[in-house]
């Protein structure tokens, strides 16, 4: 059974960017045109790799699956796929809790400084807390602070076993640029990580800071299209020590309101520019990937 699951997932990982656009086109034809859209935007889930300032209404409960693919390193073959299952609840006004479990598949061959492996494993658990500080309906813009803590047994990049702990801190802003038609968002990001590998016993500390901007427009009552631009800088140590590398990702995002209870978000990003420390390369394929893709499906219950 495990081999069958692994074979299916590896096949999916080989799907190119053109297939993502085909899926978007097919979904556009399937979205019910008779469904009515609410006035304004609910930015909680409309972005791919970013987050909005909305956190949902008290009492809401949601089930969500998030599939993230990362492809391409400085040499050889690199494919990594992560599948996260999440439950979200909103117990209080402006406060959201999300718990998740994650599994990963790695298909790595001939990548410098990373061992070859082809494996499917349970990775770890996560807890995401968000609190909305400003509601854009009552303030010039929306603002939310988020902290997603995770504990893993499989390294996200290499697939090596060990103990990995980290927290992704995000300060999210958004504002309607044209009422009920266009919205913009900004994320400021800090991600400290601590890793201890099982086989070698080596410990590593790293941190990443970044800024991301997204714009989305409503092309039909239930469809939003736009894009995201994300810039990251990675350092050794959790206190932004020695500089390791930097990368700029650019790509499209599409959001579909499938029904009153269900939704789908598709996003793809390509590294447009980057540079590892001490190199004159135009891409940083040591610390980051060449391509990233994400599919998120959610349903209220």
Backbone as CSV, one residue per row, in Angstrom:
resi,resn,N_x,N_y,N_z,CA_x,CA_y,CA_z,C_x,C_y,C_z
1,UNK,0.836,-1.206,0.000,0.000,0.000,0.000,0.870,1.254,0.000
2,UNK,1.921,1.234,0.855,2.808,2.407,0.941,3.496,2.672,-0.382
3,UNK,3.915,1.540,-1.082,4.577,1.719,-2.369,3.631,2.293,-3.411
4,UNK,2.346,1.878,-3.344,1.356,2.400,-4.274,1.146,3.893,-4.072
5,UNK,0.996,4.308,-2.793,0.819,5.724,-2.475,2.011,6.533,-2.952
6,UNK,3.205,5.993,-2.700,4.421,6.707,-3.092,4.500,6.870,-4.602
7,UNK,4.146,5.806,-5.342,4.202,5.879,-6.798,3.242,6.915,-7.347
8,UNK,2.036,6.972,-6.778,1.048,7.948,-7.221,1.527,9.365,-6.960
9,UNK,2.087,9.607,-5.758,2.528,10.953,-5.404,3.696,11.396,-6.266
10,UNK,4.640,10.480,-6.552,5.771,10.826,-7.412,5.279,11.198,-8.802
11,UNK,4.280,10.464,-9.304,3.709,10.805,-10.606,3.136,12.216,-10.606
12,UNK,2.407,12.566,-9.523,1.827,13.901,-9.408,2.920,14.957,-9.383
13,UNK,4.046,14.652,-8.711,5.129,15.615,-8.588,5.767,15.938,-9.936
14,UNK,5.584,15.058,-10.919,6.194,15.278,-12.225,5.334,16.153,-13.128
15,UNK,4.163,16.539,-12.666,3.286,17.401,-13.452,3.902,18.792,-13.533
16,UNK,3.974,19.371,-14.706,4.611,20.676,-14.902,3.672,21.830,-14.667
17,UNK,4.216,23.051,-14.831,3.433,24.262,-14.602,2.284,24.389,-15.592
18,UNK,2.468,23.852,-16.831,1.384,23.954,-17.809,0.155,23.188,-17.347
19,UNK,0.355,22.114,-16.594,-0.780,21.339,-16.087,-1.535,22.128,-15.030
20,UNK,-0.831,22.925,-14.235,-1.491,23.767,-13.249,-2.436,24.743,-13.940
21,UNK,-1.965,25.345,-15.041,-2.828,26.277,-15.760,-4.002,25.561,-16.402
22,UNK,-3.796,24.325,-16.854,-4.914,23.542,-17.391,-5.960,23.294,-16.318
23,UNK,-5.490,22.983,-15.091,-6.420,22.762,-13.986,-7.210,24.019,-13.670
24,UNK,-6.536,25.172,-13.734,-7.230,26.435,-13.484,-8.323,26.655,-14.528
25,UNK,-8.002,26.410,-15.792,-8.987,26.614,-16.855,-10.180,25.682,-16.688
26,UNK,-9.919,24.417,-16.338,-11.008,23.465,-16.146,-11.876,23.860,-14.964
27,UNK,-11.234,24.315,-13.891,-11.997,24.698,-12.710,-12.883,25.896,-13.004
28,UNK,-12.376,26.826,-13.811,-13.184,27.985,-14.179,-14.498,27.575,-14.844
29,UNK,-14.437,26.503,-15.630,-15.654,26.070,-16.316,-16.608,25.342,-15.395
30,UNK,-16.102,24.868,-14.246,-16.929,24.088,-13.339,-17.507,24.904,-12.199
31,UNK,-16.974,26.087,-11.932,-17.474,26.896,-10.825,-18.903,27.334,-11.118
32,UNK,-19.836,27.112,-10.193,-21.225,27.484,-10.458,-21.363,28.991,-10.651
33,UNK,-21.893,29.382,-11.797,-22.001,30.812,-12.066,-23.187,31.425,-11.336
34,UNK,-24.065,30.569,-10.792,-25.248,31.107,-10.136,-25.004,31.417,-8.670
35,UNK,-23.854,30.970,-8.110,-23.582,31.234,-6.697,-23.336,32.714,-6.510
36,UNK,-23.766,33.234,-5.385,-23.635,34.668,-5.138,-22.436,34.949,-4.266
37,UNK,-21.714,36.018,-4.532,-20.538,36.399,-3.754,-20.926,37.447,-2.732
38,UNK,-20.236,37.403,-1.606,-20.470,38.404,-0.573,-19.835,39.726,-0.997
39,UNK,-20.356,40.798,-0.435,-19.749,42.101,-0.671,-18.363,42.115,-0.030
40,UNK,-17.402,42.726,-0.730,-16.057,42.802,-0.187,-15.318,41.480,-0.317
41,UNK,-14.232,41.351,0.454,-13.372,40.179,0.383,-13.254,39.521,1.756
42,UNK,-13.090,38.210,1.751,-12.668,37.464,2.929,-11.268,36.951,2.617
43,UNK,-10.242,37.580,3.196,-8.863,37.304,2.793,-8.220,36.153,3.555
44,UNK,-8.999,35.443,4.355,-8.417,34.377,5.176,-7.738,33.306,4.325
45,UNK,-8.302,32.985,3.153,-7.790,31.852,2.376,-7.543,32.166,0.902
46,UNK,-7.641,33.387,0.459,-7.585,33.650,-0.978,-6.169,33.642,-1.535
47,UNK,-5.152,33.743,-0.689,-3.772,33.755,-1.161,-3.168,32.353,-1.100
48,UNK,-2.111,32.135,-1.881,-1.489,30.826,-1.925,-0.444,30.624,-0.844
49,UNK,0.690,31.343,-0.967,1.787,31.196,-0.014,1.736,32.255,1.085
50,UNK,0.826,33.203,0.978,0.706,34.279,1.952,-0.569,34.118,2.772
51,UNK,-0.762,35.010,3.746,-1.985,35.005,4.529,-2.590,36.404,4.515
52,UNK,-3.909,36.475,4.702,-4.603,37.743,4.815,-4.885,38.064,6.272
53,UNK,-5.495,39.204,6.518,-5.749,39.626,7.897,-7.044,39.044,8.470
54,UNK,-7.939,38.533,7.633,-9.187,37.963,8.145,-8.923,36.615,8.817
55,UNK,-9.673,36.339,9.878,-9.470,35.098,10.645,-10.757,34.291,10.787
56,UNK,-11.838,34.739,10.200,-13.095,34.025,10.314,-13.971,34.589,11.410
57,UNK,-15.210,34.102,11.470,-16.174,34.540,12.463,-16.247,33.561,13.624
58,UNK,-16.550,34.054,14.832,-16.637,33.160,15.997,-17.581,31.989,15.739
59,UNK,-17.120,30.796,16.119,-17.909,29.595,15.926,-17.621,28.854,14.641
60,UNK,-16.877,29.457,13.702,-16.577,28.780,12.440,-15.620,27.611,12.661
61,UNK,-15.848,26.551,11.883,-14.959,25.388,11.888,-14.683,24.998,10.440
62,UNK,-13.431,24.673,10.155,-13.061,24.334,8.788,-12.090,23.164,8.771
63,UNK,-12.224,22.338,7.734,-11.258,21.279,7.432,-10.513,21.686,6.173
64,UNK,-9.194,21.536,6.178,-8.392,22.004,5.045,-7.274,21.017,4.739
65,UNK,-7.026,20.808,3.446,-5.848,20.060,3.006,-4.966,20.999,2.192
66,UNK,-3.669,20.936,2.436,-2.716,21.820,1.754,-1.573,20.976,1.188
67,UNK,-1.442,20.998,-0.125,-0.393,20.247,-0.808,0.619,21.232,-1.370
68,UNK,1.888,21.061,-0.992,2.953,21.967,-1.427,4.049,21.174,-2.116
69,UNK,4.405,21.575,-3.325,5.487,20.940,-4.061,6.650,21.897,-4.245
70,UNK,7.867,21.357,-4.115,9.080,22.153,-4.307,10.002,21.379,-5.239
71,UNK,10.468,22.042,-6.314,11.170,21.349,-7.382,12.422,22.124,-7.813
72,UNK,13.529,21.389,-8.016,14.710,21.973,-8.616,15.732,22.485,-7.628
73,UNK,16.947,21.939,-7.688,18.087,22.431,-6.908,19.240,22.724,-7.872
74,UNK,20.442,22.864,-7.324,21.575,23.288,-8.141,22.096,22.191,-9.060
75,UNK,21.632,20.969,-8.908,22.044,19.876,-9.768,21.219,18.647,-9.478
76,UNK,21.258,17.665,-10.367,20.529,16.429,-10.167,19.024,16.618,-10.260
77,UNK,18.309,15.733,-9.578,16.848,15.760,-9.555,16.376,15.996,-8.131
78,UNK,15.524,17.001,-7.960,15.000,17.307,-6.628,13.509,17.546,-6.715
79,UNK,12.749,16.697,-6.014,11.295,16.855,-5.898,10.915,16.584,-4.450
80,UNK,10.177,17.494,-3.858,9.699,17.322,-2.484,8.231,17.722,-2.444
81,UNK,7.419,16.857,-1.865,5.987,17.101,-1.783,5.552,16.955,-0.336
82,UNK,4.803,17.926,0.162,4.283,17.830,1.522,2.767,17.929,1.484
83,UNK,2.123,17.086,2.297,0.669,17.061,2.384,0.262,17.298,3.838
84,UNK,-0.442,18.421,4.054,-0.852,18.780,5.414,-2.371,18.746,5.522
85,UNK,-2.847,18.156,6.615,-4.270,18.113,6.930,-4.486,18.973,8.169
86,UNK,-5.456,19.909,8.106,-5.608,20.909,9.170,-7.065,21.038,9.591
87,UNK,-7.245,21.344,10.862,-8.551,21.699,11.411,-8.443,23.111,11.976
88,UNK,-9.375,23.990,11.552,-9.362,25.381,12.005,-10.638,25.674,12.793
89,UNK,-10.482,26.399,13.901,-11.640,26.845,14.671,-11.434,28.302,15.065
90,UNK,-12.549,29.006,15.259,-12.515,30.408,15.689,-13.299,30.488,17.000
91,UNK,-12.614,30.330,18.154,-13.332,30.287,19.431,-13.765,31.648,19.950
92,UNK,-13.047,32.705,19.518,-13.306,34.050,20.017,-13.231,35.046,18.866
93,UNK,-13.844,36.214,19.001,-13.707,37.230,17.954,-12.240,37.580,17.710
94,UNK,-11.862,37.610,16.433,-10.514,38.021,15.999,-9.412,37.021,16.342
95,UNK,-9.754,35.816,16.783,-8.736,34.843,17.190,-9.025,33.492,16.546
96,UNK,-8.009,32.951,15.850,-8.169,31.675,15.148,-7.098,30.692,15.594
97,UNK,-7.498,29.415,15.736,-6.584,28.325,16.080,-6.627,27.280,14.969
98,UNK,-5.449,26.804,14.589,-5.368,25.757,13.571,-4.359,24.708,14.022
99,UNK,-4.744,23.432,13.990,-3.826,22.333,14.276,-3.690,21.492,13.012
100,UNK,-2.483,20.991,12.756,-2.246,20.260,11.519,-1.278,19.110,11.691
101,UNK,-1.373,18.146,10.792,-0.442,17.019,10.704,0.067,16.950,9.273
102,UNK,1.347,16.615,9.121,1.999,16.739,7.834,2.742,15.456,7.462
103,UNK,2.642,15.051,6.184,3.426,13.947,5.635,4.209,14.466,4.437
104,UNK,5.388,13.889,4.188,6.246,14.373,3.104,6.758,13.229,2.243
105,UNK,6.999,13.545,0.984,7.647,12.612,0.063,8.829,13.311,-0.582
106,UNK,9.974,12.642,-0.589,11.180,13.198,-1.206,11.664,12.259,-2.300
107,UNK,12.020,12.822,-3.441,12.606,12.102,-4.566,13.844,12.885,-4.983
108,UNK,15.015,12.460,-4.468,16.256,13.226,-4.609,17.335,12.336,-5.207
109,UNK,17.946,12.805,-6.290,19.024,12.056,-6.929,20.079,13.033,-7.443
110,UNK,21.330,12.868,-7.007,22.446,13.632,-7.552,22.471,15.096,-7.205
111,UNK,21.815,15.506,-6.112,21.838,16.901,-5.692,23.050,17.143,-4.797
112,UNK,23.891,18.128,-5.077,25.067,18.381,-4.249,24.712,18.599,-2.782
113,UNK,25.453,17.949,-1.879,25.348,18.107,-0.424,24.046,17.562,0.163
114,UNK,23.256,16.817,-0.631,22.047,16.173,-0.119,22.082,14.705,-0.531
115,UNK,21.878,13.812,0.422,21.902,12.383,0.130,20.735,11.991,-0.768
116,UNK,21.010,11.026,-1.663,19.944,10.495,-2.501,18.936,9.758,-1.630
117,UNK,17.651,9.987,-1.887,16.614,9.244,-1.168,15.292,9.356,-1.909
118,UNK,14.505,8.329,-1.749,13.143,8.297,-2.294,12.278,7.686,-1.197
119,UNK,11.541,8.532,-0.482,10.847,8.069,0.714,9.560,8.854,0.949
120,UNK,8.653,8.198,1.673,7.393,8.807,2.076,7.268,8.607,3.575
121,UNK,7.116,9.718,4.334,7.135,9.643,5.797,6.137,10.613,6.412
122,UNK,5.681,10.250,7.611,4.993,11.230,8.449,6.036,12.219,8.945
123,UNK,5.773,13.513,8.759,6.768,14.523,9.101,6.596,15.077,10.503
124,UNK,5.401,15.606,10.822,5.256,16.217,12.138,3.914,16.897,12.317
125,UNK,3.845,17.714,13.372,2.614,18.397,13.759,2.854,19.901,13.820
126,UNK,1.768,20.665,13.707,1.896,22.121,13.748,0.720,22.741,14.494
127,UNK,0.959,23.939,15.030,-0.071,24.726,15.706,0.052,26.161,15.209
128,UNK,-1.030,26.670,14.626,-1.037,28.012,14.044,-2.032,28.875,14.813
129,UNK,-1.545,29.971,15.396,-2.386,30.910,16.134,-2.375,32.259,15.423
130,UNK,-3.568,32.833,15.224,-3.661,34.141,14.571,-4.588,35.046,15.372
131,UNK,-4.159,36.302,15.506,-4.991,37.298,16.185,-5.058,38.553,15.321
132,UNK,-6.269,38.991,15.024,-6.453,40.185,14.204,-6.417,41.424,15.086
133,UNK,-5.468,42.293,14.803,-5.304,43.533,15.564,-6.155,44.664,15.008
134,UNK,-6.306,44.710,13.674,-7.095,45.760,13.034,-8.025,45.125,12.000
135,UNK,-9.287,45.539,12.018,-10.263,45.113,11.023,-10.344,46.193,9.950
136,UNK,-10.058,45.833,8.706,-9.991,46.863,7.654,-11.343,47.517,7.393
137,UNK,-12.454,46.912,7.850,-13.757,47.558,7.700,-13.915,48.735,8.660
138,UNK,-13.085,48.748,9.708,-13.167,49.826,10.702,-11.864,50.621,10.791
139,UNK,-10.861,50.217,10.047,-9.551,50.868,10.071,-9.073,51.055,8.632
140,UNK,-8.025,51.853,8.427,-7.527,52.062,7.058,-7.053,50.773,6.383
141,UNK,-6.637,49.788,7.178,-6.177,48.512,6.623,-6.365,47.432,7.687
142,UNK,-6.348,46.183,7.256,-6.414,45.071,8.187,-5.013,44.660,8.614
143,UNK,-4.873,44.186,9.867,-3.568,43.746,10.360,-3.761,42.564,11.303
144,UNK,-2.999,41.515,11.075,-3.069,40.296,11.881,-1.663,39.814,12.177
145,UNK,-1.458,39.309,13.380,-0.194,38.670,13.743,-0.422,37.173,13.844
146,UNK,0.490,36.386,13.267,0.352,34.932,13.234,1.650,34.283,13.684
147,UNK,1.515,33.160,14.416,2.664,32.370,14.843,2.334,30.899,14.620
148,UNK,3.044,30.270,13.685,2.844,28.852,13.403,4.053,28.068,13.897
149,UNK,3.861,27.276,14.955,4.928,26.468,15.540,4.820,25.041,15.037
150,UNK,5.956,24.446,14.689,5.937,23.068,14.191,7.055,22.249,14.821
151,UNK,6.780,20.980,15.017,7.764,20.012,15.478,7.790,18.850,14.510
152,UNK,8.961,18.561,13.931,9.054,17.565,12.870,10.096,16.500,13.184
153,UNK,9.956,15.353,12.541,10.932,14.268,12.626,11.645,14.042,11.298
154,UNK,11.232,14.780,10.243,11.843,14.691,8.923,12.189,16.095,8.461
155,UNK,13.449,16.283,8.016,13.862,17.594,7.526,13.130,17.922,6.224
156,UNK,12.575,19.109,6.160,11.770,19.519,5.013,12.560,19.528,3.721
157,UNK,13.818,19.939,3.763,14.625,20.082,2.554,15.259,18.764,2.133
158,UNK,15.993,18.116,3.036,16.779,16.941,2.680,16.045,15.622,2.870
159,UNK,14.996,15.608,3.697,14.313,14.367,4.015,15.018,13.538,5.068
160,UNK,16.106,14.048,5.652,16.849,13.314,6.670,16.067,13.282,7.977
161,UNK,16.264,12.195,8.753,15.576,12.060,10.031,16.293,12.869,11.111
162,UNK,15.514,13.331,12.076,16.075,14.096,13.181,14.973,14.736,13.990
163,UNK,15.320,15.828,14.632,14.347,16.618,15.390,14.433,18.066,14.890
164,UNK,13.329,18.580,14.449,13.283,19.915,13.883,12.184,20.717,14.563
165,UNK,12.523,21.914,15.012,11.562,22.791,15.667,11.708,24.196,15.084
166,UNK,10.585,24.864,14.956,10.633,26.224,14.449,9.289,26.906,14.582
167,UNK,9.301,28.208,14.388,8.077,29.014,14.417,8.137,30.033,13.290
168,UNK,7.055,30.098,12.531,6.944,31.085,11.466,6.104,32.252,11.983
169,UNK,6.742,33.395,12.178,6.041,34.603,12.623,5.710,35.451,11.392
170,UNK,4.456,35.880,11.305,4.022,36.685,10.162,3.180,37.857,10.649
171,UNK,3.479,39.032,10.132,2.648,40.210,10.341,1.993,40.501,8.999
172,UNK,0.657,40.355,8.950,-0.080,40.449,7.691,-0.910,41.722,7.627
173,UNK,-0.820,42.406,6.494,-1.614,43.616,6.231,-2.399,43.398,4.937
174,UNK,-3.606,43.949,4.850,-4.317,43.969,3.578,-5.272,45.153,3.525
175,UNK,-5.630,45.520,2.297,-6.497,46.684,2.085,-7.178,46.547,0.724
176,UNK,-8.464,46.853,0.670,-9.173,46.877,-0.603,-8.711,48.095,-1.396
177,UNK,-8.202,47.859,-2.586,-7.737,48.942,-3.448,-8.877,49.514,-4.270
178,UNK,-9.753,48.632,-4.754,-10.994,49.024,-5.426,-12.096,48.197,-4.782
179,UNK,-13.074,48.823,-4.149,-14.079,48.071,-3.393,-14.702,46.936,-4.200
180,UNK,-14.655,45.747,-3.593,-15.262,44.534,-4.151,-14.667,44.113,-5.495
181,UNK,-13.492,44.675,-5.852,-12.874,44.294,-7.122,-11.395,43.948,-6.983
182,UNK,-10.623,44.763,-6.281,-9.182,44.524,-6.179,-8.725,44.706,-4.738
183,UNK,-7.808,43.825,-4.309,-7.276,43.894,-2.951,-5.779,43.621,-2.991
184,UNK,-5.034,44.269,-2.099,-3.602,44.066,-1.978,-3.250,43.608,-0.584
185,UNK,-2.165,42.855,-0.455,-1.733,42.336,0.848,-0.217,42.384,0.957
186,UNK,0.253,42.548,2.196,1.676,42.562,2.508,1.923,41.667,3.711
187,UNK,2.928,40.794,3.616,3.357,39.951,4.738,4.809,40.260,5.076
188,UNK,5.102,40.424,6.372,6.469,40.509,6.879,6.739,39.247,7.678
189,UNK,7.855,38.571,7.396,8.053,37.197,7.847,9.382,37.043,8.581
190,UNK,9.344,36.267,9.687,10.563,35.861,10.396,10.402,34.388,10.788
191,UNK,11.383,33.538,10.383,11.268,32.100,10.585,12.550,31.539,11.207
192,UNK,12.631,31.449,12.535,13.764,30.785,13.168,13.569,29.263,13.190
193,UNK,14.654,28.502,12.968,14.589,27.041,12.917,15.763,26.438,13.689
194,UNK,15.471,25.308,14.375,16.523,24.541,15.057,16.410,23.096,14.616
195,UNK,17.569,22.481,14.225,17.565,21.124,13.684,18.696,20.313,14.298
196,UNK,18.383,19.063,14.665,19.404,18.107,15.092,19.193,16.819,14.304
197,UNK,20.193,16.441,13.483,20.060,15.276,12.617,20.372,13.992,13.378
198,UNK,19.594,12.950,13.081,19.685,11.689,13.822,20.973,10.940,13.541
199,UNK,21.346,10.792,12.278,22.498,9.965,11.915,23.814,10.631,12.296
200,UNK,24.012,11.865,11.897,25.282,12.557,12.162,25.363,13.161,13.554
201,UNK,24.225,13.441,14.169,24.211,14.103,15.472,24.498,15.591,15.401
202,UNK,24.640,16.127,14.191,24.936,17.546,14.035,23.701,18.393,14.317
203,UNK,23.948,19.574,14.877,22.866,20.523,15.135,23.057,21.760,14.271
204,UNK,21.977,22.302,13.794,22.009,23.511,12.980,20.947,24.479,13.459
205,UNK,21.276,25.761,13.383,20.310,26.821,13.641,20.310,27.758,12.438
206,UNK,19.121,28.155,12.036,19.020,29.056,10.889,17.812,29.965,11.081
207,UNK,17.761,31.002,10.289,16.620,31.918,10.336,16.430,32.534,8.958
208,UNK,15.188,32.831,8.660,14.827,33.433,7.379,13.930,34.633,7.635
209,UNK,14.225,35.730,6.977,13.335,36.887,7.011,12.855,37.146,5.587
210,UNK,11.677,37.763,5.477,11.162,37.997,4.145,10.038,39.006,4.122
211,UNK,9.717,39.431,2.933,8.573,40.318,2.691,7.883,39.815,1.434
212,UNK,6.546,39.844,1.467,5.781,39.326,0.334,4.618,40.265,0.039
213,UNK,4.322,40.426,-1.247,3.208,41.268,-1.665,2.320,40.488,-2.621
214,UNK,1.001,40.646,-2.472,0.046,39.980,-3.354,-1.021,40.958,-3.798
215,UNK,-1.516,40.756,-4.997,-2.654,41.503,-5.503,-3.634,40.540,-6.138
216,UNK,-4.932,40.710,-5.852,-5.972,39.843,-6.394,-7.115,40.702,-6.927
217,UNK,-7.700,40.264,-8.051,-8.858,40.957,-8.608,-9.985,39.943,-8.804
218,UNK,-11.215,40.424,-8.688,-12.375,39.566,-8.871,-12.761,39.571,-10.350
219,UNK,-12.644,38.404,-10.995,-12.974,38.302,-12.412,-14.380,37.750,-12.637
220,UNK,-14.961,37.168,-11.608,-16.358,36.738,-11.618,-16.786,36.671,-10.156
221,UNK,-18.079,36.506,-9.875,-18.509,36.522,-8.470,-17.764,35.539,-7.574
222,UNK,-17.290,34.429,-8.125,-16.673,33.396,-7.296,-15.229,33.063,-7.685
223,UNK,-14.610,33.897,-8.499,-13.245,33.624,-8.953,-12.388,34.870,-8.779
224,UNK,-11.215,34.689,-8.138,-10.223,35.750,-8.003,-8.938,35.286,-8.670
225,UNK,-8.300,36.192,-9.394,-7.011,35.908,-10.018,-6.019,36.995,-9.634
226,UNK,-4.756,36.615,-9.501,-3.736,37.599,-9.142,-2.368,36.962,-9.096
227,UNK,-1.492,37.548,-8.304,-0.135,37.039,-8.209,0.519,37.420,-6.904
228,UNK,1.650,36.754,-6.621,2.407,36.995,-5.397,3.879,37.195,-5.737
229,UNK,4.503,38.131,-5.047,5.940,38.374,-5.145,6.519,38.227,-3.746
230,UNK,7.493,37.308,-3.575,8.032,37.028,-2.247,9.567,37.096,-2.280
231,UNK,10.133,37.801,-1.316,11.592,37.945,-1.223,12.056,37.422,0.132
232,UNK,13.092,36.549,0.115,13.594,35.934,1.345,15.109,36.082,1.452
233,UNK,15.578,36.224,2.700,17.000,36.202,3.019,17.214,35.188,4.135
234,UNK,18.154,34.268,3.931,18.409,33.220,4.917,19.771,33.445,5.593
235,UNK,19.792,33.136,6.916,20.994,33.363,7.725,21.282,32.129,8.576
236,UNK,22.538,32.012,8.988,22.900,31.025,9.988,22.545,31.567,11.372
237,UNK,22.068,30.690,12.277,21.676,31.129,13.613,20.294,31.735,13.620
238,UNK,19.629,31.659,14.764,18.265,32.187,14.852,18.256,33.704,15.024
239,UNK,19.418,34.297,15.275,19.506,35.738,15.455,20.037,36.467,14.247
240,UNK,19.818,35.910,13.030,20.277,36.545,11.786,21.786,36.727,11.815
241,UNK,22.501,35.601,11.899,23.958,35.623,11.932,24.554,35.787,10.545
242,UNK,25.429,34.846,10.140,26.082,34.932,8.840,25.065,34.751,7.716
243,UNK,25.182,35.575,6.705,24.267,35.546,5.569,24.513,34.296,4.733
244,UNK,23.414,33.579,4.360,23.534,32.348,3.579,23.090,32.510,2.133
245,UNK,22.035,33.287,1.901,21.560,33.441,0.534,20.240,34.186,0.484
246,UNK,19.804,34.499,-0.743,18.567,35.253,-0.918,17.887,34.819,-2.209
247,UNK,16.554,35.014,-2.251,15.817,34.602,-3.438,14.541,35.421,-3.570
248,UNK,14.139,35.652,-4.828,12.906,36.354,-5.158,12.015,35.406,-5.952
249,UNK,10.795,35.178,-5.454,9.836,34.295,-6.114,8.678,35.116,-6.677
250,UNK,8.245,34.753,-7.877,7.141,35.436,-8.544,6.236,34.387,-9.178
251,UNK,4.912,34.588,-9.055,4.019,33.638,-9.701,2.552,33.967,-9.505
252,UNK,1.682,33.276,-10.255,0.241,33.552,-10.221,-0.480,32.793,-9.112
253,UNK,-1.649,33.308,-8.745,-2.534,32.675,-7.763,-3.969,32.766,-8.273
254,UNK,-4.728,31.692,-8.057,-6.145,31.672,-8.438,-6.958,31.122,-7.274
255,UNK,-8.080,31.776,-6.987,-8.966,31.355,-5.901,-10.361,31.112,-6.461
256,UNK,-10.968,29.980,-6.070,-12.291,29.608,-6.540,-13.197,29.322,-5.339
257,UNK,-14.316,30.018,-5.265,-15.341,29.700,-4.279,-16.253,28.660,-4.915
258,UNK,-16.055,27.375,-4.581,-16.760,26.293,-5.249,-18.223,26.218,-4.839
259,UNK,-18.480,26.510,-3.569,-19.845,26.533,-3.046,-19.827,27.398,-1.791
260,UNK,-20.950,27.486,-1.102,-20.975,28.281,0.128,-20.051,27.691,1.189
261,UNK,-19.798,26.374,1.129,-18.980,25.722,2.144,-17.570,25.363,1.683
262,UNK,-17.299,25.337,0.389,-16.011,24.817,-0.081,-15.275,25.828,-0.959
263,UNK,-13.955,25.685,-1.017,-13.103,26.625,-1.736,-11.851,25.912,-2.223
264,UNK,-11.164,26.519,-3.201,-9.944,25.959,-3.762,-9.004,27.098,-4.122
265,UNK,-7.735,26.964,-3.740,-6.711,27.953,-4.083,-5.560,27.243,-4.777
266,UNK,-5.115,27.785,-5.906,-3.974,27.261,-6.652,-2.923,28.358,-6.776
267,UNK,-1.669,28.010,-6.522,-0.600,29.006,-6.611,0.690,28.351,-7.084
268,UNK,1.437,29.068,-7.889,2.728,28.596,-8.388,3.709,29.759,-8.376
269,UNK,4.947,29.489,-7.945,5.991,30.515,-7.896,7.271,29.983,-8.512
270,UNK,7.951,30.845,-9.250,9.239,30.527,-9.836,10.284,31.468,-9.242
271,UNK,11.460,30.936,-8.950,12.541,31.796,-8.471,13.041,32.638,-9.648
272,UNK,12.741,33.925,-9.602,13.105,34.820,-10.694,14.521,35.352,-10.549
273,UNK,14.982,35.430,-9.307,16.338,35.923,-9.050,16.782,35.427,-7.683
274,UNK,18.078,35.217,-7.518,18.609,34.805,-6.230,20.115,34.748,-6.266
275,UNK,20.706,34.632,-5.071,22.169,34.553,-5.006,22.605,33.951,-3.674
276,UNK,23.285,32.804,-3.699,23.838,32.276,-2.453,25.056,33.088,-2.027
277,UNK,25.366,33.060,-0.744,26.514,33.818,-0.228,27.800,33.368,-0.906
278,UNK,28.619,34.343,-1.293,29.913,34.055,-1.898,29.848,33.587,-3.326
279,UNK,28.727,33.792,-4.010,28.572,33.335,-5.390,28.060,34.470,-6.263
280,UNK,28.369,34.387,-7.542,27.865,35.367,-8.483,26.700,34.837,-9.298
281,UNK,26.127,33.704,-8.885,25.024,33.090,-9.617,23.793,33.989,-9.608
282,UNK,22.934,33.801,-10.595,21.709,34.587,-10.685,20.532,33.946,-9.961
283,UNK,20.709,32.715,-9.461,19.692,32.013,-8.694,20.350,31.379,-7.474
284,UNK,19.619,31.313,-6.368,20.091,30.594,-5.189,19.359,29.260,-5.121
285,UNK,19.979,28.232,-5.696,19.402,26.891,-5.678,20.062,26.021,-4.621
286,UNK,20.817,26.652,-3.731,21.397,25.962,-2.586,20.446,26.033,-1.394
287,UNK,19.950,27.231,-1.110,19.073,27.435,0.044,17.587,27.409,-0.312
288,UNK,17.269,27.558,-1.611,15.882,27.623,-2.043,15.688,26.741,-3.267
289,UNK,14.421,26.562,-3.673,14.103,25.749,-4.832,13.887,26.631,-6.064
290,UNK,13.867,25.957,-7.238,13.613,26.674,-8.492,12.128,26.976,-8.657
291,UNK,11.280,26.016,-8.288,9.837,26.180,-8.423,9.142,25.749,-7.135
292,UNK,8.047,26.410,-6.820,7.190,26.036,-5.706,5.740,26.114,-6.183
293,UNK,4.926,25.153,-5.756,3.514,25.132,-6.134,2.690,24.723,-4.919
294,UNK,1.460,25.221,-4.861,0.589,24.904,-3.715,-0.863,24.801,-4.152
295,UNK,-1.544,23.799,-3.620,-2.982,23.605,-3.818,-3.626,23.468,-2.453
296,UNK,-4.655,24.281,-2.203,-5.344,24.268,-0.907,-6.845,24.077,-1.149
297,UNK,-7.402,23.065,-0.493,-8.849,22.833,-0.555,-9.396,22.896,0.865
298,UNK,-10.484,23.635,1.055,-11.075,23.755,2.381,-12.580,23.653,2.335
299,UNK,-13.156,23.198,3.462,-14.597,23.067,3.543,-15.041,23.393,4.961
300,UNK,-16.102,24.140,5.086,-16.702,24.454,6.399,-17.581,23.285,6.849
301,UNK,-17.613,23.056,8.161,-18.475,21.983,8.652,-19.088,22.379,9.993
